[in-house]
Amino acid sequence: MSPELPHDLAALDLQPRASQPQSPLLSLPQAIAASPLIALATVLAPRLVRTEMPIARGNTLPDPAHAYIRVQERFHVDTALRGALTGEIRVDAALWQRDLQAHRTRVLQQRELPLSAPRVVDGDLASPLPGAQVVLLLRKTPHGVEYIGQNAVLHLELLPVVQALLAAQST
């Protein structure tokens, strides 16, 4: 049985490994423990929804070239494995609010901020096609639902492993 981990990623003591200095790694058991929302879901078409978020300098009108593009993925929740999720959901990238703040800093102050969302070691389905079933590792924020880390979309073949880890963690 794996140790109980907090649902707040900020509370996890994630250390980058030498092979991935900018992305802390979560094992699948850590990712399951850190995900307050886990769902079996079907990818919807169109898969991506893009929203332009204008960034203005001082008292000037926002320049479209400086806009932040919020990208959300669309899914239909077939079964909530942990937490309460139903129907169609739009999922943001992991820590997208931090990315938005870094973009604002880059545009307004002309300086770069390093970004490093945790990466799920066993998550590897970068662009699932509409109609595909996947397992999602998520958390709810004040702005909606987001992935708990990069690669938090798992192949359907990992469903039995996810279910076994959920069963082991609930005991």
N, C-alpha and C positions, 0 to 999 in steps of 0.2 A: 504494500500500500504506500503510495507516495505521500509526502508531507502536505498538510493543508497550506495553501498559498493565498495571500490576500487577493481580492477582486480588483483592487486598485493597482494599476501597473506602476504608478509612481512609488508605491510602497515596496515593490520588488527591488531587490538589490541586483540589478542586471549588470554584469560586467562584460564588456566586449571581448571577444576572443581574437587572437592574433590574426587568424585568417579573415575575419570580418571586423576590422577596427572601428567601423562607423555604425554597425548594426548589432546591438545586443541580440543574443540568440535565446529563444525559448524552445525547450524540448516540447514534444507533444503533450506529455503529462503536465508540464508547467503551463502550457497554453490552455489546456482544458481547465485546470484549476483557476487560472486567471480570468476565464471567460464567464461572466454572469449570464450571458445569453448565448445559447448554442442551438442551431436550427438545421434541419434538413430542408433544403429549399431548391426551387427550380429557377433557373436564370430566365428572366423575361426579355422580350424584344420591344423596343431597343434596349440593349443592355446598359448603356451609359446615358446619363443625364448631365449636361454641362450647364453651369450657371456662372455668369460673369459677375464678379464682385468688384466694382470700381474702387480705385485708390486715388485720392486727391492729394496734391501737394499744397499745403497752406490754404489760401483762400481761392485757389484756382479751381476750375472745373476738372473733374476726373479725366485723365487721358486714357482712352481705350487701350493703348499699348501697355499701360501699367496695371491693367485689371488682373485680379487673381481669378483663375478658373477653378471653381469647385466642381469636382467630378464625383458623381455618385453612381453606384451600380444598383440595378433594379432586380429584385428577387420576389418570388412568391413563397411564403413560408408554408411548407407542406406539413411539417411536424416540429414543434418546439421541443427540443431535447432537454433544455434547461432555460428557465425564465419564461416570461410571457411575451410571445411574438405570434402574430397572426396576419394573414393577408399579405398584401404587397408592402414591401419595405424598400427604402432607398438607403444604401450603406455608403458612408464616407470612408476615405482612406484613414488609416491609423493616425491619430494625433493631427488631423487636418487643421484644427484651430491653431496649433503651434506653427504649422506650415504657413498659414495665412499671416500670422504675426511676423514670421521670418520674411515673408514676401513684402509686407508693409515696411519693415525695417530696411530691406534691400532697396525699395523704391524711394522711401522718404529720407533715409539717412545714408544711402549709398554704402552700406556695409553688409557683409555676409554673416549669417548665423549658421552654425553647423546643425544639421538635422540627423537624427538617428532613431527612427522608430524601431521597436523590437521586431525581430524576424522569427517566424515559426519555422523551425528546422524542417518538419515534415510537410508543411504546407507548400504546394508547388503548382497550383492550377492558376496560372496568370490570367488567361483569357478564356473562360468557359463559354461555350456557344449557347445561344438561346435554346431553351428546352432541356438543357443538361441539369441533372440533379447534383448538388454539392452540399457539403457540410460547412456551415459558417460559424466562426468563432468571433463573437461580438461583445460590445458593451454599449450601454446607453449613456449619452451625454446630454447636457442641457440643449444641445443643438441637433439631436437626433441619435442615430445609431451609427457606430463606426467599428471597423475591424479592431481587434486587440493588438494587432501587429501586422507587419508585411507578411504576405503569404498566408493569410488567415482564411483562405478558401481551400478546403480540402477535397480531394477526389472522393467520390462515392464509395470507392473500395475501402476507404479508411473508416467508414461508418461503424463496422463491428468493433474496431479498436477504440473508437471514441466512446461507444456505448459501454464497453468493458471498463474503460478508465472512469467514466461517470459513475458506474455501479461501484467500483472500488473506492472512489472518493466519497461516496455518500454513506459508506459504512464506517 
